[in-house]
Amino acid sequence: MGGTTQDGSLPGAISIIDVAGVQHPASVADLGKRISAGRLFWLDICGAEPSVAAEFLKEMGVEGTDIARALSFGQAGRIAIGRQGIRAVTWLGDPPHDLIELHFRSSSTYIFTIWNGDPRVLDEARREFADRVAGMLERPYHAAAIVLQLLHGTLYRALGSLDGTIHTLSTQVRDRWGSIKFADMSRKLDSLRAVWLKLERYAAAVRAATVGIAAIPGISERGVDELDQYTEIVEDLASRLSERVDWASVVVQDYKAALAQWQSEQISRLTVVSVIFLPISFLTGFFGMNFAWMSNHLGGVTVFLALGVLLPFANAVVTIIWFRRRGLL
């Protein structure tokens, strides 16, 4: 993905969003013009090579250590709000995949996000920010809070997809539970719990970060309100995901109950079959003994038909009738 394309733009899904709209793809030269204009903008870098992303961040004046941190993925979710703006490691929702890690930073003149995934996940968020940013040019914290809210809107869509998945699984457990592999179901539940724990920890970090933010120089009352609303959104998402974890756990328990019932029915059937053939086994053993009297007096076709065929058959029929009257068959 290194180098430039034929039209001079840089590869990777790199967009600049401001009052002029959404520009994609965007080059470093385009970024320089936006910086010179002095208007607040959002730079979204998705799927670009580290060298390309670093070139954009250097143009924005981001320091080397901050660039390295922004390009290092696999971090725990966190957020910090201070004089320099907002820094966060958070997530996007891209069903049916897992959470997508996103690095966020804002200042008085820019917002940037770096992540890897399908760029179309944020198409709606980019357009909405472009429509609303005109009223937030002098309120960077307000603008940053709006972007954070738009990012987490993708998680609500992911919850909708998750609802469909759990509902389908619940129906399958009820109607065709034998087609489900318990190991796969267990792994999915563990993955869902892990996502919920991530979001719970992040919600706690957001609550802690927003305490006393009204005292930060340069933050407007509207910015405080929007950040408080963002806190409520994150907490609501964590609560909703907790409900989905509980729902999925119930589905797993239903599967275990169905499996236990099936196993019990199989054991009952085997027991019934064993009891039906128990008298026959006894007769076989009895008449198979080498008693002299039995060998001398029991012989011929009639005896064979009576004792070797009719008697075992009659035993089986009587046992089956007895089981049916007892309700065991």
C-alpha positions in Angstrom: 0.0 0.0 0.0 3.0 2.3 -0.1 3.6 5.1 -2.7 0.9 7.1 -4.5 -1.7 6.3 -7.0 -1.9 7.7 -10.6 -4.0 10.7 -9.6 -1.4 11.6 -6.9 -3.6 10.6 -3.9 -2.3 8.3 -1.2 -3.5 4.7 -0.9 -5.6 3.6 2.1 -9.0 4.8 3.1 -8.0 8.3 4.3 -10.7 11.0 4.7 -10.8 14.6 5.8 -14.2 15.7 7.1 -15.0 19.4 7.8 -17.6 22.0 6.9 -16.8 21.5 3.2 -17.9 17.9 3.4 -16.1 14.5 3.2 -13.0 14.4 1.0 -11.9 10.9 0.1 -9.3 9.9 -0.7 -7.2 12.7 0.8 -3.5 13.4 0.4 -1.0 15.1 2.6 -1.2 18.2 0.5 -5.0 18.3 1.1 -4.3 18.0 4.8 -1.9 20.9 4.7 -4.5 23.1 3.1 -7.0 22.2 5.8 -4.5 23.0 8.5 -3.7 26.3 6.9 -7.4 27.2 6.8 -7.5 27.0 10.6 -10.8 25.3 10.7 -11.6 22.3 12.9 -11.5 19.1 10.9 -11.6 15.3 11.4 -8.9 13.1 9.8 -10.0 9.5 9.6 -7.3 7.0 8.7 -8.5 3.4 8.0 -6.3 0.6 6.8 -3.3 2.7 5.8 0.3 1.4 6.2 2.0 2.8 9.3 4.4 4.8 7.1 1.6 6.5 5.3 -0.4 7.2 8.5 2.8 8.6 10.2 3.3 11.0 7.3 -0.2 12.4 7.9 0.3 12.7 11.6 3.6 14.4 11.2 1.9 17.0 9.0 -0.5 17.7 11.8 2.3 18.2 14.3 1.9 15.1 16.3 5.0 14.1 18.2 7.0 10.9 17.4 6.1 9.1 20.7 2.4 9.9 20.2 2.6 8.7 16.6 4.1 5.4 17.7 1.4 5.0 20.4 -1.4 5.8 17.9 -0.1 3.2 15.4 0.3 0.5 18.1 -2.8 -1.8 18.2 -3.7 -4.4 20.7 -4.2 -1.9 23.6 -6.7 -1.9 26.4 -9.6 0.5 26.2 -9.1 3.8 27.9 -9.8 7.6 27.7 -8.2 10.7 29.0 -9.7 14.3 28.9 -7.4 17.2 29.7 -6.1 20.6 28.5 -4.7 19.2 25.4 -7.9 17.5 24.3 -9.2 13.9 24.4 -7.2 10.8 23.9 -8.9 7.4 23.7 -8.5 3.8 22.7 -12.0 2.6 22.0 -13.9 0.4 19.5 -16.2 0.3 16.5 -18.8 -2.4 15.8 -18.6 -4.2 12.5 -21.0 -7.2 12.6 -20.5 -10.1 12.2 -16.9 -9.5 13.2 -15.5 -8.7 16.6 -14.9 -5.2 17.9 -12.6 -3.1 15.9 -10.0 -1.2 17.9 -9.8 2.5 17.2 -7.4 5.2 18.4 -8.8 8.6 18.9 -7.3 12.0 19.6 -8.6 15.5 19.5 -7.1 19.0 20.0 -8.3 22.6 19.5 -7.9 22.3 15.7 -8.3 18.7 14.7 -9.6 15.2 15.5 -8.0 12.1 14.2 -9.0 8.5 14.3 -6.8 5.5 13.2 -8.2 2.0 12.8 -8.3 -1.0 10.5 -11.4 -2.5 8.9 -14.0 -1.8 6.3 -14.0 2.0 5.7 -17.8 1.9 4.9 -18.5 1.2 8.6 -18.0 5.0 9.2 -19.6 6.4 6.1 -22.7 7.5 7.9 -20.7 9.0 10.8 -18.5 11.0 8.4 -21.5 12.5 6.6 -23.3 13.3 9.8 -20.2 15.0 11.3 -19.8 17.1 8.1 -23.4 18.3 8.5 -23.0 19.2 12.1 -19.5 20.6 12.4 -20.4 24.1 11.3 -21.9 24.7 14.7 -18.9 23.4 16.6 -15.9 25.2 15.0 -15.2 27.1 18.2 -16.0 24.2 20.5 -13.5 21.4 20.0 -14.5 19.4 23.0 -18.1 19.5 21.8 -17.0 18.3 18.3 -14.8 15.5 19.8 -17.7 14.3 21.9 -20.0 14.2 18.8 -17.4 12.1 16.9 -17.1 9.7 19.9 -20.9 9.4 20.0 -21.0 8.7 16.2 -18.3 6.1 16.6 -20.3 4.2 19.2 -23.4 4.4 17.1 -21.8 1.5 15.2 -22.0 -0.6 18.3 -25.7 -0.2 18.5 -25.9 -1.5 15.0 -23.7 -4.4 16.0 -26.1 -5.1 18.9 -28.9 -5.4 16.4 -27.0 -8.0 14.5 -26.1 -9.8 17.7 -29.8 -9.9 18.6 -30.5 -11.6 15.3 -27.7 -14.1 15.9 -28.9 -15.1 19.4 -32.5 -15.3 18.2 -31.5 -17.7 15.4 -29.5 -19.8 17.8 -32.4 -19.9 20.3 -34.7 -21.1 17.5 -32.1 -23.7 16.4 -31.8 -25.0 20.0 -35.6 -25.4 20.2 -36.1 -27.0 16.8 -32.8 -28.5 15.6 -30.6 -28.6 18.6 -28.8 -31.7 17.3 -27.2 -29.7 14.5 -25.4 -27.5 17.0 -21.9 -28.2 18.2 -21.6 -27.3 21.9 -17.9 -26.4 21.5 -18.8 -23.7 18.9 -21.6 -22.3 21.1 -19.4 -22.2 24.1 -16.6 -20.3 22.3 -19.1 -17.7 21.0 -20.4 -17.2 24.5 -16.9 -16.8 25.9 -16.1 -14.3 23.1 -19.3 -12.3 23.9 -18.4 -12.2 27.6 -14.9 -11.0 26.7 -16.4 -8.1 24.6 -18.8 -7.2 27.5 -15.9 -7.1 30.0 -13.9 -4.8 27.6 -16.9 -2.4 27.4 -17.5 -2.5 31.1 -14.0 -1.5 31.8 -14.1 1.2 29.2 -17.4 2.5 30.7 -15.7 2.8 34.1 -12.7 4.6 32.5 -15.1 7.1 30.8 -17.0 7.7 34.0 -13.7 8.5 35.8 -12.4 10.7 33.0 -15.5 12.9 32.9 -15.4 13.7 36.6 -14.7 17.5 37.0 -14.3 18.2 33.3 -16.2 21.5 33.7 -13.0 22.9 35.2 -10.9 22.2 32.1 -9.9 25.5 30.4 -11.6 26.1 27.0 -14.3 23.5 27.5 -17.8 24.9 26.8 -21.0 24.0 28.7 -22.2 22.3 25.6 -19.0 20.2 25.4 -19.5 19.1 29.0 -23.1 18.1 28.2 -22.1 16.1 25.1 -19.3 14.3 27.0 -21.8 13.5 29.8 -24.2 12.1 27.1 -21.3 10.1 25.7 -20.8 8.6 29.1 -24.4 7.6 29.2 -24.1 6.1 25.8 -21.2 3.9 26.8 -22.9 2.8 30.0 -26.1 2.0 28.1 -24.1 -0.1 25.6 -22.4 -2.0 28.4 -25.8 -2.6 30.1 -27.4 -3.8 26.8 -24.5 -6.0 26.1 -24.8 -7.5 29.6 -28.4 -8.3 28.8 -27.3 -10.1 25.6 -24.7 -12.1 27.6 -27.5 -13.2 30.0 -29.7 -14.1 27.0 -27.0 -16.1 25.3 -26.3 -17.9 28.6 -30.0 -18.9 28.8 -29.7 -20.3 25.3 -26.7 -22.3 26.3 -28.5 -23.6 29.3 -31.5 -24.6 27.1 -29.1 -26.5 24.9 -27.6 -28.3 27.9 -31.1 -29.1 29.1 -32.1 -30.5 25.7 -28.9 -32.5 25.5 -29.5 -33.9 29.0 -33.1 -34.8 28.2 -32.0 -36.6 25.0 -29.3 -38.6 26.9 -31.8 -39.5 29.5 -34.3 -40.7 26.9 -31.5 -42.8 25.2 -30.6 -44.4 28.6 -34.3 -45.2 29.2 -34.6 -46.8 25.8 -31.5 -48.9 26.4 -32.9 -49.9 29.8 -36.2 -51.0 28.4 -34.6 -53.0 25.6 -32.3 -54.7 28.2 -35.3 -55.6 30.4 -37.3 -57.0 27.4 -34.4 -59.3 26.5 -33.6 -60.3 30.1 -36.2 -63.2 30.3 -35.0 -64.4 26.9 -31.4 -64.4 28.1 -32.5 -66.4 31.2 -34.4 -69.0 29.1 -31.4 -69.3 26.7 -29.1 -69.9 29.7 -31.5 -72.4 31.3 -32.1 -74.5 28.3 -28.5 -74.4 27.3 -27.5 -76.3 30.4 -26.3 -79.9 29.8 -28.7 -81.7 32.1 -29.0 -85.4 31.3 -32.8 -85.5 31.7 -33.2 -82.4 29.4 -31.0 -83.9 26.8 -32.8 -87.3 26.8 -36.4 -86.0 26.9 -36.5 -82.6 25.1 -36.0 -83.0 21.4 -37.7 -82.9 18.1 -39.2 -80.1 15.9 -42.2 -79.5 18.1 -40.1 -79.0 21.3 -37.8 -76.6 19.3 -40.7 -74.6 18.0 -42.4 -74.4 21.5 -39.4 -73.8 23.7 -36.9 -72.3 21.2 -39.2 -70.0 19.2 -42.7 -69.6 20.8 -41.6 -69.2 24.5 -39.0 -66.4 23.9 -41.4 -64.6 21.5 -44.2 -64.9 24.1 -41.9 -63.6 26.8 -41.0 -60.5 24.7 -44.6 -59.8 23.9 -45.8 -60.1 27.5 -42.9 -57.8 28.6 -43.7 -55.2 26.0 -47.5 -55.2 26.9 -46.6 -54.8 30.6 -44.3 -51.9 29.8 -47.0 -50.2 27.7 -49.6 -50.5 30.5 -47.1 -49.0 32.9 -46.5 -46.1 30.5 -42.8 -47.0 30.1 -43.1 -47.3 26.3 
